[in-house]
Amino acid sequence: MFIIKREAFKISGKSFKLPHRKDAAEVRTKKIATPKIVIISTAQGIGVPCTPVVEVGDNVKTGQLIADSEAFISAPVYSSVTGKVSDIKDIEDISGRFNKAIVIESESQQVMCETIAPPVIENRADFIKAVRKSGLVGLGGAGFPAHVKIGFDPEKFKVDTLLINGAECEPYVATDSCEFMENAENIIKGIKLIMKYCEIPRAIIGIEKKNPKAIRLMRELIEKDADNYPDSPQANITVKRLGITYPQGAEKVLIYSAVGRVVREGQLPLAAGCLIVNVSSAAFIAKYVETGIPLIYRRVTIDGNIVNKPANLLMPIGTTLGDIISQADLRLRPDRIIFGGPMMGRSVYDMDTPISKTTGAVLFFKGFPNEKITVCIRCGKCVRACFMKLLPTEIENAYKARDTKQLMKLNINSCMECGSCSYICPAKRNLAETNKLAKDLIRKSKSET
């Protein structure tokens, strides 16, 4: 999704400097009116899709459990509105996969489910259980179930650093920037909870230097907190001022930038002694521990080259594109709509496409470039642009030949899908898309053996 003009970047070492376009960064979040219909997918992130626990005709309340799974890598799904289940159907998500979705017609009066209550947490096991019950998946976009991440085996992984990812390196997307300015105290509370129950001695909040207000605010709060609680074991929290590069928000890049450690192919960040949590995820944990309200709302940035007034809207999960368009201040009819950022997001075309827990932005564009794909000129720019030192053109050739052994030799699974290779390619080749398809090919080949 390379909306930004290709000549508008600079390459520094192995990372990009992209134009920020953060026009919504200082726009205060506004809650939208409850939509008449929400379509809530049972697949809200990485892992096993949930199974509906409601039926057509059931009345549900806001925050009520509507889908769950016994699988370890999965997170429960809750109703974001009060209303009646009108349908349970298959829908195609933005990755092209089909999953069950629960359609709920909302009522005029919204009522929070009576079973909602703050969790009782006395130890690490209680904390992990509470995070799972909250339905939290990584709000940075990857959507990995949070309870799996914080539930690491302390005997296997010696984690000494909690890294809070506030880089938000994609252009336009401003949800984490808003989290810093609107919810700073809960960020600190969430960090402390994770440090306490996961027994992590220090935390580093990574923020790119393009966001000086957030850096200053967090440092002031940390200093104030240290003054009030000087003997607290959770007092070791610092802010790391990161350079302005892309893909700074990728876990392996962030670890290298913040603590100088390298995560090798096949390793988890935990192997480098780091637990990475998105800043909005940390704040949500604090709010959930206080209120018991599960993940049912999502802040979404509305922006693009035909948006008159960029905005940040708090909306129920399952809000459809049609309702979002009615909230967006557009001056022209878009010819491209993207869920997510311009580098890693995906185009959508169906007005019934709903937002999920991982939707950080909806972008509207006119004048989408229709670039002609030409033959590879062997310039090597894609190789120099890849932070993981992959060979995108060789991966492309191996994928075309369906050579899974060669793809493994080329370390295809190390691809972060950041889109840098496609972005810089003068031949306009869809290298990032091919990388995704190659990874799918590897997964399918493994499942068949």
Beta strands, then each sheet from edge to edge (+ up, - down):
strand 1: 10-12
strand 2: 15-17
strand 3: 30-31
strand 4: 37-41
strand 5: 51-52
strand 6: 59-60
strand 7: 65-68
strand 8: 77-78
strand 9: 83-92
strand 10: 98-106
strand 11: 161-165
strand 12: 202-208
strand 13: 237-242
strand 14: 274-278
strand 15: 297-303
strand 16: 311-316
strand 17: 336-339
strand 18: 346-348
strand 19: 361-365
sheet 1: 1+ 2-
sheet 2: 3+ 16+ 15- 19- 17+ 18-
sheet 3: 4+ 10- 9+ 6-
sheet 4: 5+ 7- 8+
sheet 5: 13+ 12+ 11+ 14+
end
